[in-house]
Amino acid sequence: MDDQSPKPIRCKAAVCRAAGEPLTIEEIVVDPPKAHEIRIKIVCTSLCHSDITFWRGKMATAFPRILGHEAYGVVESVGEHVDGYAAGDTVVPTFMGQCDSCPGCASEHNNLCTTVPFVFGPGMRRDGTTRFRDAQGNPVHDLVALSSFSEYTVVDVTQVIKIDPAVPPKLACLLSCGGSTGVGAAWKVAKVEPGSSVAIFGLGSVGLAVAQGAKMCGASKIIGVDLNPDKEEVGKSFGVTHFVNPSQLGNSSVTEEIGKLTGGGADYAFECIGVSSVMTDAFTSTKPGKGKTIILGLEKDNEPISLPCLDLLSGKCVMGSYFGGMKPKTDVPILAQKCMNKELELDGLVTHEVGLQEINKAFDLLLQGKSLRCIIWMDK
């Protein structure tokens, strides 16, 4: 009787051999999925600022490594004990998991699965091993148990979301991380109220997604804060109503400027850059007694945040968020439908497209501030 179980696959991947070095396109071997795992053929992926942080070796250092955590693909094969998924299903993998049975997944106030907890890695979350090997048979580390800069990858079933095949691949890819993180932060974490004021620090792809989320929730004043003057027009197209460039304020501070625009401080502030001093500015820019600050940026140097004690005592709060507070399997399909219905407009986040062979160009564009999201196609 023929053995129909999945076999190792040879494919191309962009491998990071050392911190800060250009990625190399190599032939690798992707092992079959183990129990509770799914092997996915990646259709397209994109580059996120968090990938840059890991590429620089600032966190959870492990090389050689396959980066990437924002993607869209098709199920190639499934391991044992995987129900509800079959070869050919269109899916979105996410760095966050959802098992639907643990206390975290059952809670309305938490999106952290405890059955298969989130870790930066490396290593698959159930056994700590990798599913990648290079041409010489040496192990290659993963990133957040996902690694989408490869033609094929293996992901835990808790991290895989079925997506309607009618959703365009580029849009589905955005919902795998950045788009969902930004919209979810306004919708799920801050719970932005109609008629409220919002300040967004950093108008990159996540910040612009926050603007769309705040607009969806009915915010009346959406203030974008960015050093790049070109972001003023970009921001308007995503719902930003006012723009503040900190380098053009003279003797005035960002906190003072936002106070003038909002009558004493924003109801909600979102830090989408990953700089501890900007996190402090976001916090001090919110309204005493009720201001909420949501931290979305991964601090690029892993520095602590400093907050004025009196501001905290006034009733302000600061909150962190993984994946915008979203429960991946529950909420991503909802956002996908809102995008298809044009309630959310995230398509404009895609500013560039390249093939896998040109992946280092995607890094250059993001590092130079010339792109929001660069889609990387596996077959281009």
Legacy VTK file of the C-alpha trace (Angstrom):
# vtk DataFile Version 3.0
C-alpha trace
ASCII
DATASET POLYDATA
POINTS 380 float
0.000 0.000 0.000
1.420 3.390 -1.032
2.415 5.759 1.733
0.303 8.895 1.189
1.781 10.848 4.097
3.370 14.246 3.298
7.052 14.214 2.290
9.773 16.846 2.690
9.618 19.607 0.066
12.555 21.363 -1.553
11.869 25.009 -2.302
13.342 28.512 -2.329
13.529 30.761 0.709
15.110 34.093 1.644
17.505 33.201 4.469
19.004 35.674 6.927
22.462 34.311 7.763
23.600 37.102 10.111
22.208 40.227 11.732
21.790 43.122 9.310
23.127 41.278 6.276
21.241 41.024 2.965
19.037 37.951 2.724
20.194 35.162 0.413
17.880 33.141 -1.809
18.647 29.500 -1.064
17.212 26.078 -1.679
15.920 24.673 1.597
14.025 21.608 2.771
10.681 22.053 4.517
9.722 19.050 6.626
6.199 17.591 6.625
3.746 18.957 9.187
3.679 17.145 12.512
0.545 16.615 14.584
-1.577 19.791 14.872
0.382 21.474 12.066
-0.367 22.665 8.535
2.079 23.071 5.657
1.230 26.104 3.538
2.287 27.086 0.032
2.881 30.824 0.369
1.358 32.886 -2.442
2.535 36.269 -1.214
4.051 37.820 1.881
5.040 41.316 2.979
7.661 43.057 5.059
6.791 44.505 8.470
8.903 46.750 10.723
8.986 43.913 13.264
10.858 41.822 10.691
13.443 44.626 10.576
13.864 44.436 14.367
14.572 40.693 14.218
16.768 41.104 11.119
18.915 43.585 13.045
19.296 41.017 15.815
17.697 43.237 18.446
15.436 40.522 19.888
15.297 36.710 20.183
18.519 36.472 18.178
18.923 33.251 16.195
20.688 32.777 12.858
20.412 31.479 10.212
16.747 32.343 10.173
13.800 32.686 7.819
11.932 35.881 8.633
8.429 36.980 7.618
5.121 36.765 9.461
2.546 38.482 7.228
1.277 36.289 4.400
-1.441 34.612 2.361
-1.304 31.077 1.031
-2.918 27.752 0.236
-2.921 24.618 2.389
-0.562 22.024 0.883
-0.912 19.280 3.509
-2.008 18.742 7.094
-0.648 16.729 9.995
-2.487 14.397 12.338
-5.285 15.753 14.525
-5.981 18.663 12.182
-9.702 19.040 11.558
-11.500 21.501 9.310
-8.605 22.149 6.930
-7.782 20.433 3.646
-5.340 20.828 0.778
-6.409 23.742 -1.412
-7.957 25.871 1.344
-7.012 29.553 1.095
-5.596 30.701 4.417
-3.899 33.475 6.321
-1.252 32.485 8.898
-0.810 34.741 11.928
1.775 35.005 14.696
-1.084 34.874 17.228
-2.937 31.629 17.881
-6.533 30.842 18.796
-7.505 27.409 20.100
-11.039 28.382 21.243
-10.820 26.192 24.361
-8.390 27.827 26.816
-9.323 30.599 29.307
-7.567 33.228 27.166
-9.463 32.335 24.009
-12.751 32.075 25.924
-12.364 35.513 27.512
-13.870 38.626 25.930
-10.996 40.663 27.377
-7.994 38.621 26.254
-6.588 37.335 22.965
-3.604 35.418 24.333
-4.008 31.682 23.771
-2.589 29.633 26.647
-2.928 26.213 24.992
-0.210 27.100 22.466
1.233 30.347 23.894
2.807 33.028 21.734
6.604 33.124 21.868
9.091 35.030 19.728
10.931 31.759 19.275
12.741 30.281 17.623
11.049 26.886 17.469
7.573 25.523 16.855
5.370 26.148 19.864
4.533 22.564 20.771
8.005 20.996 20.595
10.512 23.841 20.144
12.057 22.401 16.947
12.339 23.791 13.426
10.797 22.486 10.196
13.497 24.042 7.978
16.892 22.738 6.852
19.379 24.211 4.404
20.904 22.401 1.427
23.585 20.887 3.681
20.988 19.531 6.112
21.680 22.100 8.837
18.713 23.498 10.780
17.387 26.939 9.864
15.458 28.806 12.576
11.932 30.138 12.188
10.398 33.440 13.242
7.355 33.418 15.552
6.651 29.852 14.349
5.607 31.209 10.946
8.489 32.240 8.596
6.728 33.406 5.449
9.820 34.380 3.421
9.753 30.856 2.030
7.779 29.233 -0.766
6.476 26.732 1.807
6.182 26.935 5.567
4.731 24.924 8.453
2.423 26.582 10.984
0.491 25.353 14.017
-3.219 24.870 13.327
-4.072 27.454 15.999
-2.291 30.070 13.878
-4.068 29.400 10.579
-7.235 31.244 9.510
-9.445 30.151 6.650
-10.181 33.066 4.347
-12.769 33.473 1.598
-11.012 32.815 -1.743
-12.830 35.885 -3.108
-10.632 38.114 -0.905
-7.720 39.418 -3.029
-4.389 37.892 -1.927
-2.765 41.293 -1.308
-5.582 42.359 0.993
-5.645 39.036 2.842
-1.891 39.347 3.349
-2.328 42.748 5.044
-4.838 41.260 7.464
-2.234 38.705 8.562
-0.554 41.340 10.748
-0.355 45.098 10.086
-3.873 45.801 8.870
-5.504 43.788 11.636
-3.181 45.190 14.304
-4.032 48.799 13.426
-7.764 48.441 12.909
-8.090 46.127 15.904
-6.265 48.560 18.183
-8.962 51.184 17.589
-11.870 48.742 17.429
-11.022 46.097 20.025
-8.457 47.582 22.425
-9.261 51.297 22.689
-12.926 50.815 21.765
-12.920 54.258 20.171
-16.254 56.006 20.702
-18.191 58.064 18.141
-17.315 61.764 18.245
-14.013 61.184 20.080
-10.521 62.483 19.315
-7.597 60.262 18.335
-3.864 60.959 17.986
-1.742 58.521 15.979
2.033 58.684 16.374
3.611 57.274 13.216
1.732 57.090 9.920
3.273 53.920 8.600
1.062 51.047 7.555
-0.045 50.210 11.123
-0.745 53.864 11.971
-2.781 54.337 8.800
-4.724 51.174 9.626
-5.436 52.695 13.063
-6.809 55.761 11.252
-9.146 53.534 9.262
-10.216 51.743 12.429
-10.859 55.033 14.228
-12.851 56.329 11.256
-14.859 53.081 11.203
-15.648 53.590 14.908
-16.863 57.141 14.314
-14.008 59.287 15.677
-14.549 62.945 14.699
-10.953 64.140 15.026
-8.057 61.937 13.872
-4.657 63.570 14.307
-1.656 62.102 12.544
1.827 62.775 13.948
4.815 62.132 11.691
8.165 63.703 10.804
7.670 62.964 7.101
5.716 65.852 5.501
4.568 63.555 2.680
2.480 61.621 5.196
0.024 64.527 5.481
-1.615 63.802 2.124
-1.289 60.041 2.580
-2.942 60.294 5.967
-5.919 62.224 4.595
-6.715 59.371 2.229
-7.009 57.031 5.247
-9.169 59.321 7.370
-6.648 61.594 9.136
-8.281 65.007 9.708
-5.328 66.935 11.176
-1.555 66.567 10.742
1.249 67.491 13.140
4.917 67.452 12.156
7.004 67.653 15.376
9.933 69.205 13.475
7.828 72.198 12.445
6.388 73.279 15.784
9.067 75.767 16.822
9.029 76.148 20.595
5.775 74.233 20.971
5.718 70.532 21.874
3.636 67.781 20.308
1.712 67.457 23.573
0.881 71.164 23.540
-0.168 71.106 19.884
-2.471 68.142 20.387
-3.883 69.838 23.483
-4.798 72.884 21.378
-6.431 70.747 18.688
-8.475 68.694 21.146
-9.257 71.103 23.970
-6.988 69.507 26.555
-5.747 66.233 25.107
-6.794 63.380 22.865
-9.244 60.784 24.107
-7.039 58.065 22.593
-3.406 57.972 21.481
-1.678 55.203 19.529
2.099 54.722 19.342
2.907 52.898 16.107
6.658 53.483 15.770
8.467 51.591 18.524
10.438 54.385 20.235
10.152 54.721 24.008
10.335 58.544 24.003
7.468 58.696 21.487
5.464 56.353 23.712
5.886 58.928 26.482
4.795 61.756 24.145
1.708 59.778 23.159
0.804 59.241 26.811
1.249 62.899 27.807
-0.853 63.966 24.800
-4.002 62.292 26.120
-6.770 63.857 28.165
-6.399 63.888 31.985
-8.895 61.664 33.765
-9.782 59.430 30.824
-7.022 59.328 28.179
-6.056 55.927 26.812
-2.691 55.261 25.181
-2.274 52.105 23.124
1.273 50.887 22.442
1.565 49.042 19.132
5.197 49.610 18.177
7.829 47.026 19.143
10.533 49.143 20.820
13.392 49.012 18.343
16.113 48.870 21.034
14.052 47.068 23.693
14.185 50.208 25.872
11.778 50.749 28.807
9.073 53.419 28.731
9.028 56.332 31.200
5.671 57.819 32.288
4.959 60.880 34.484
3.494 59.648 37.765
1.027 62.535 38.160
-0.434 61.828 34.722
-1.028 58.231 35.758
-2.659 59.323 39.003
-5.003 61.598 37.049
-6.701 58.530 35.608
-4.892 58.154 32.318
-3.949 54.644 31.301
-1.498 52.980 28.949
-2.180 49.617 27.331
-0.194 47.217 25.242
-1.591 45.043 22.521
-0.606 42.032 20.458
-2.366 41.881 17.105
-4.635 44.795 18.004
-6.493 42.729 20.595
-7.931 40.625 17.784
-8.893 36.976 18.132
-7.463 35.832 14.784
-9.944 33.169 13.705
-12.952 35.130 14.940
-12.084 38.666 13.905
-9.917 38.506 10.763
-12.781 37.132 8.615
-14.955 40.012 9.909
-12.354 42.561 8.820
-11.986 40.817 5.470
-15.734 41.201 4.903
-15.625 44.864 5.938
-12.850 45.403 3.385
-14.851 43.640 0.683
-17.858 45.853 1.587
-15.619 48.953 1.431
-16.287 49.775 5.090
-12.491 49.623 5.427
-10.075 50.842 2.768
-6.704 49.150 3.298
-5.680 48.575 -0.327
-3.703 51.833 -0.359
-1.230 50.384 2.153
0.357 48.421 -0.695
2.838 50.787 -2.324
5.275 48.331 -3.950
5.383 44.770 -5.250
8.436 42.583 -5.940
9.321 38.941 -6.450
11.119 36.784 -3.878
14.407 37.283 -5.724
14.094 41.037 -5.079
13.278 40.789 -1.382
16.271 42.910 -0.369
14.747 45.755 -2.400
11.724 45.552 -0.095
14.064 46.000 2.884
15.733 49.011 1.229
12.407 50.680 0.448
11.135 50.277 4.014
14.410 51.388 5.620
14.461 54.485 3.381
10.876 55.335 4.283
9.751 54.951 0.680
7.182 52.207 1.166
4.286 51.323 3.428
3.777 47.667 2.576
5.748 45.915 -0.135
4.077 42.712 -1.328
6.545 39.929 -2.122
5.183 37.429 -4.651
6.574 33.908 -4.679
5.921 33.314 -8.380
6.921 36.731 -9.759
LINES 1 381
380 0 1 2 3 4 5 6 7 8 9 10 11 12 13 14 15 16 17 18 19 20 21 22 23 24 25 26 27 28 29 30 31 32 33 34 35 36 37 38 39 40 41 42 43 44 45 46 47 48 49 50 51 52 53 54 55 56 57 58 59 60 61 62 63 64 65 66 67 68 69 70 71 72 73 74 75 76 77 78 79 80 81 82 83 84 85 86 87 88 89 90 91 92 93 94 95 96 97 98 99 100 101 102 103 104 105 106 107 108 109 110 111 112 113 114 115 116 117 118 119 120 121 122 123 124 125 126 127 128 129 130 131 132 133 134 135 136 137 138 139 140 141 142 143 144 145 146 147 148 149 150 151 152 153 154 155 156 157 158 159 160 161 162 163 164 165 166 167 168 169 170 171 172 173 174 175 176 177 178 179 180 181 182 183 184 185 186 187 188 189 190 191 192 193 194 195 196 197 198 199 200 201 202 203 204 205 206 207 208 209 210 211 212 213 214 215 216 217 218 219 220 221 222 223 224 225 226 227 228 229 230 231 232 233 234 235 236 237 238 239 240 241 242 243 244 245 246 247 248 249 250 251 252 253 254 255 256 257 258 259 260 261 262 263 264 265 266 267 268 269 270 271 272 273 274 275 276 277 278 279 280 281 282 283 284 285 286 287 288 289 290 291 292 293 294 295 296 297 298 299 300 301 302 303 304 305 306 307 308 309 310 311 312 313 314 315 316 317 318 319 320 321 322 323 324 325 326 327 328 329 330 331 332 333 334 335 336 337 338 339 340 341 342 343 344 345 346 347 348 349 350 351 352 353 354 355 356 357 358 359 360 361 362 363 364 365 366 367 368 369 370 371 372 373 374 375 376 377 378 379
